[in-house]
Amino acid sequence: MTSKGLINNAQYFRDFSFMYLNGLGCMKKQRIAWFISLLLILAVSACDPGRIYDQSIAIDDARWARDSVLHYEVLIDDSLQLSNFYISIRNNTDYPYSNIYLFLTTEFPNGHATTDTIECILADKKGQWLGNGSGRLKDNLIMLQQSLRFPITGTYHFYIEQGMREVILPGIEDVGLRVELFK
């Protein structure tokens, strides 16, 4: 009889430990659900209500060919609104220069087009990268124009190509265009 009682006690402890471990699994699931909820809240609160357009295009193998033209389409529905206009450049530390020249062609909704040459400074005179980021990648957000007013509504087409002398420009990871409301 005693041995039977011992088996029942062992059975009890085995069942108790299973329920305890199962309870820990539920606690882990609750923590994961809480963590995912927190991430979703942060993602929603991080949205920028002033952003009109923000898109980056990745450069294959961080090697930008001279004949590779990046295309962006921006819909402007208010010609009275003031905007800030930026180019974003992500370079890695293999980029051999302190600046980059870009050709920016703007095609207006009425078909007219303009082309500008833009110099973007990526490093200071001592060779220190100016962009944000740690490690090999540096993010640069370069303001092209503050309080810009788009003259007509419609879809604007922007074309960006590298204007350096190299046929293949190493070290440029991606290039983006950002338009946000002027504050």
BADRENVO-738386 format. One record per atom (N, C-alpha, C): residue in three letters; x, y negated, z. Coordinates in steps of 0.1 Angstrom, whole numbers, plus 5000, padded with zeros to 4 digits. Atoms other than C-alpha are relative to their C-alpha. Example, Ala and Ser with C-alpha at 12.3 -4.5 7.8 and 13.67 -1.06 7.14 Angstrom:
BEGIN
Ala500950125000/Ala512350455078/Ala500949885000/Ser499150115000/Ser513750115071/Ser499249895008/
This chain:
BEGIN
Met500850125000/Met500050005000/Met500949875000/Thr499150124999/Thr502849765008/Thr500649974986/Ser499450025013/Ser504449824974/Ser498949944990/Lys501150065008/Lys501049744958/Lys499949855003/Gly500150144996/Gly500949414977/Gly501249924994/Leu498950075005/Leu504449334966/Leu499949984985/Ile500250015015/Ile503549394929/Ile499049884998/Asn501050115001/Asn500549164934/Asn500649875002/Asn499350134998/Asn502748894949/Asn500949974989/Ala499150035011/Ala505248934921/Ala499249954988/Gln500950045011/Gln502348914896/Gln499649855003/Tyr500450134996/Tyr501148604915/Tyr501149894996/Phe498950095002/Phe504548434913/Phe500349984985/Arg499850015015/Arg504948524876/Arg498949924994/Asp501150085006/Asp501548384868/Asp500149855004/Phe499850144995/Phe502248074889/Phe501149934992/Ser498950065008/Ser505548014871/Ser499649984986/Phe500550025014/Phe503848064837/Phe499149875000/Met500850125000/Met501247804847/Met500849875002/Tyr499150124997/Tyr503947564860/Tyr500749964987/Leu499350035013/Leu505947594827/Leu499049954990/Asn501050055010/Asn502747554807/Asn499649865004/Gly500350144995/Gly501947244828/Gly501149914995/Leu498950085004/Leu505447114820/Leu499949974985/Gly500250025014/Gly504747174783/Gly498949894997/Cys501050105002/Cys501546964786/Cys500549875003/Met499550134996/Met503446694804/Met500949954988/Lys499250045011/Lys505946694775/Lys499249954988/Lys500950055011/Lys503146664750/Lys499449875003/Gln500650134996/Gln501646374770/Gln501149904998/Arg498950105002/Arg505046204770/Arg500249974985/Ile499850025014/Ile505446254733/Ile498949924994/Ala501150085005/Ala501946124726/Ala500149855005/Trp499850134995/Trp502645824749/Trp501149934992/Phe498950055007/Phe505945764731/Phe499649964985/Ile500550035014/Ile504245774696/Ile499149895001/Ser500950114999/Ser501545544708/Ser500849875002/Leu499250124998/Leu504245294720/Leu500649964987/Leu499450035012/Leu506045314687/Leu499049944990/Leu501150065009/Leu502745244668/Leu499749865004/Ile500350144995/Ile502044944690/Ile501149914996/Leu498850085004/Leu505544814684/Leu500049974985/Ala500050025014/Ala505244864647/Ala498949904995/Val501050095003/Val501944684645/Val500349865004/Ser499750144995/Ser503144394666/Ser501249944993/Ala498950055008/Ala506244364645/Ala499749954987/Cys500450055013/Cys504344284614/Cys500049855000/Asp499850145001/Asp505043934602/Asp498849944993/Pro501250065007/Pro501743744594/Pro500449904990/Gly499650115009/Gly503743474576/Gly500650054987/Arg499349945011/Arg505243714551/Arg499050014988/Ile500849995012/Ile503843674516/Ile500550124991/Tyr499449905008/Tyr506343914499/Tyr501350045006/Asp498749954995/Asp509244124510/Asp500350144995/Gln499749885006/Gln510744394489/Gln501550014997/Ser498649975003/Ser514244544486/Ser500150114990/Ile499849895010/Ile515544764457/Ile501450055003/Ala498749934997/Ala518245014465/Ala500850014987/Ile499049985011/Ile521345024443/Ile500550145001/Asp499549875000/Asp522245374433/Asp501550015003/Asp498649984996/Asp525445494450/Asp500749875004/Ala499450134996/Ala526045134461/Ala501049954990/Arg499150045011/Arg527545064427/Arg499049934990/Trp500950085008/Trp525644784409/Trp500649974986/Ala499550025014/Ala526144794371/Ala499649864995/Arg500350135005/Arg526344464353/Arg498749994992/Asp501250005009/Asp523544564329/Asp498750055008/Ser501149964992/Ser521244674358/Ser499349885005/Val500850124996/Val518444414363/Val498950055009/Leu501049974990/Leu516244424394/Leu498849914997/His501250075003/His512644324389/His499150005012/Tyr500950024989/Tyr510244184415/Tyr498749934994/Glu501350075003/Glu506544084410/Glu499449945012/Val500550064988/Val505143834434/Val498749934996/Leu501350065002/Leu501443734434/Leu499849885009/Ile500250124993/Ile500943374444/Ile498549964997/Asp501450045002/Asp497243284450/Asp499749865006/Asp500250144995/Asp497742934466/Asp501149914995/Ser498950095005/Ser499642664447/Ser500349885009/Leu499850124991/Leu499342414476/Leu500850055012/Gln499349954989/Gln500942644502/Gln501549984999/Leu498550004999/Leu504642574512/Leu500550135004/Ser499449874997/Ser506842874513/Ser501549985001/Asn498549984999/Asn510442974522/Asn500350114991/Phe499649915010/Phe512243164495/Phe501450065003/Tyr498849944996/Tyr515043414503/Tyr500450114991/Ile499449885006/Ile517343674488/Ile500650075011/Ser499349924990/Ser518443954510/Ser501050104993/Ile498949925006/Ile521644144503/Ile500550095011/Arg499349914991/Arg522844454521/Arg501250064994/Asn498749955006/Asn526444534515/Asn500750095011/Asn499249924991/Asn528844784530/Asn501449945000/Thr498750064998/Thr532344714541/Thr501050044989/Asp499149985012/Asp533744854508/Asp499849894990/Tyr500150115010/Tyr532544544490/Tyr501349925000/Pro498750065001/Pro535744384478/Pro500149855001/Tyr500050145001/Tyr534744014478/Tyr499349945012/Ser500650084989/Ser533643744502/Ser498749944996/Asn501250065005/Asn530843624479/Asn499550094989/Ile500549935012/Ile528643744451/Ile499249894992/Tyr500850095009/Tyr527243554421/Tyr498850084995/Leu501249945005/Leu523743634410/Leu499349924990/Phe500850075010/Phe521643544380/Phe498650035004/Leu501449994997/Leu518043474390/Leu499149944989/Thr500950055010/Thr515543454362/Thr498650005006/Thr501450014995/Thr512043334372/Thr499149984988/Glu500950015010/Glu509243394348/Glu498649965006/Phe501250064994/Phe506143184356/Phe498850074994/Pro501249935005/Pro502543314351/Pro499649954986/Asn500350065014/Asn502243084320/Asn501050044989/Gly499149955010/Gly505143254303/Gly501349935000/His498750074999/His507842994309/His501050075009/Ala499049944992/Ala511143104323/Ala501249915003/Thr498850084997/Thr514142954340/Thr501050105006/Thr498949914995/Thr517543114349/Thr500949915009/Asp499150074991/Asp519743004378/Asp501150095004/Thr498949934995/Thr523143104389/Thr500149975015/Ile500050024986/Ile523343154427/Ile501350075006/Glu498949954992/Glu526443204449/Glu499650035014/Cys500349954986/Cys525843404481/Cys501350035007/Ile498849984992/Ile528543384507/Ile499850125010/Leu500249884991/Leu528943724525/Leu501050025011/Ala499049994990/Ala532143674545/Ala500649865002/Asp499450134997/Asp533943374561/Asp501450014994/Lys498650025005/Lys537443254552/Lys501050105006/Lys499149914994/Lys539043494576/Lys499650154996/Gly500449865004/Gly537243794560/Gly499050075009/Gln501149954991/Gln534643844588/Gln498750004993/Trp501349995007/Trp531343964574/Trp499049915008/Leu501050104994/Leu528543704580/Leu498750075003/Gly501349944998/Gly525543944579/Gly499950075013/Asn500349924988/Asn523844124607/Asn500250144998/Gly499849855001/Gly524444484615/Gly501350045006/Ser498849944994/Ser526944714631/Ser500450114991/Gly499549895008/Gly529144964615/Gly500349954986/Arg499750035014/Arg529544964577/Arg499049924993/Leu501050085007/Leu526344794567/Leu499849865006/Lys500350134996/Lys525744424568/Lys498849944992/Asp501250065006/Asp522344254561/Asp500149855000/Asn499950145001/Asn522343904548/Asn498649954994/Leu501350065005/Leu519143694544/Leu500449854997/Ile499550125005/Ile520043394523/Ile498949914995/Met501150095004/Met517643104520/Met500449934987/Leu499850075012/Leu517342974485/Leu499349875000/Gln500750134999/Gln514742714491/Gln499050005011/Gln500950024989/Gln512842584520/Gln498949914996/Ser501250085003/Ser509342444517/Ser499749994985/Leu500349995015/Leu508942564481/Leu498550004997/Arg501449995004/Arg505642504464/Arg500050064986/Phe500149935013/Phe504842744436/Phe499049914991/Pro500850105007/Pro503442514408/Pro498650054995/Ile501349945005/Ile500642754395/Ile499850135007/Thr500449874994/Thr498843054408/Thr500250114990/Gly499949885009/Gly499343404393/Gly501250085004/Thr498949914998/Thr502043664391/Thr501349954995/Tyr498650045004/Tyr505643554391/Tyr500850124999/His499049895002/His508343784378/His501449945002/Phe498750044996/Phe511743754393/Phe501050114995/Tyr499049915004/Tyr514843924377/Tyr501349965006/Ile498850024994/Ile518043954396/Ile501150094994/Glu498949915004/Glu521344074381/Glu501349945006/Gln498850054994/Gln524844054394/Gln500849934989/Gly499350095009/Gly527043784379/Gly501550015002/Met498649994998/Met530443914389/Met500750054987/Arg499349975012/Arg533143994364/Arg500250154998/Glu499849865000/Glu533144364372/Glu498850074993/Val501149925007/Val531144614350/Val499250085011/Ile500649934989/Ile530444824381/Ile500549935013/Leu499650074988/Leu530344624414/Leu499750095012/Pro500249914989/Pro530944854444/Pro499649925013/Gly500250054987/Gly529644804479/Gly498649935002/Ile501350064998/Ile526144654473/Ile499050115001/Glu501049894997/Glu523544884489/Glu498649974995/Asp501350045005/Asp520344694481/Asp499949855000/Val500250145002/Val519044354470/Val498549985001/Gly501450034998/Gly515744204480/Gly499649864998/Leu500650135002/Leu513443914476/Leu498949985011/Arg500950034990/Arg511443754504/Arg499449864999/Val500750135001/Val508743484503/Val499250005013/Glu500850014988/Glu507243364536/Glu499449865001/Leu500650134998/Leu504943084547/Leu501049915007/Phe499250104994/Phe506742764556/Phe499449965013/Lys500550034987/Lys506342684593/Lys500549875005/
